Amino acid sequence: MKREVRKALRGVTANKASGIDELPVEIIKAAGEAAITALTSICQQIWKSNLWPKEWRQSLFLPLPKKLCSNYRTIALNPHASKILTYLLTPWCRVLLEKLTGLQLVKRFPAFHGT
């Protein structure tokens, strides 16, 4: 799983706003192998317990004004550690859903590409 965590961490975009935990992804990346080892351990505990940490389920919702009109769009700021676990789970869920439904999700839903 360490390899997948490393790959997921590379996939999280830098220079993005932090979630409610206020932990920038740049700090996680700067911690190197220590962060990868810690995240791997946390992800394994979550996988075994089937419990997503409460802090990782909290998002900060911000309304952003659209250009040239009075409407807003809402963005959700999620903790980067939660994004990493989501990045890990997406391909597994895709494979499971394809087996259960017989559909090829990547062809039908390009946004469901996983890793």
C-alpha positions, 0 to 999 in steps of 0.5 A: 500500500505504501507505493499507492500512497506515494503515487496518490500523494504525487497526484494531489495538486500543490498550491491548493487551499487546505481543508478544515485541518489547515494542513497544506499538501506541501508540508505533507510532501516535504515530510517525505518518507515519514509522511508516506509511512504515517499515511500508509499506517492511517490508511491501513487502520481505516481500511481494517476498521471501516471508519473514516476519521471524523476530521476527514469527513468535514469540509469547509464550503465557500461561496465564490462569486462567478465572473460577470454575474451575481451568482455564486458557485460553491467549492468544498475544501477537504483535508488533503489526507482525506483526498489521498485516501479517496485517490486510493479508493477510487480505482478499487471502487471502479473495479468493484462497480464494473464487476457488479454492473458489467459496465466499463465506467471509464468509457461511460463516465470519463471523470471516473478514471481513478489512477 
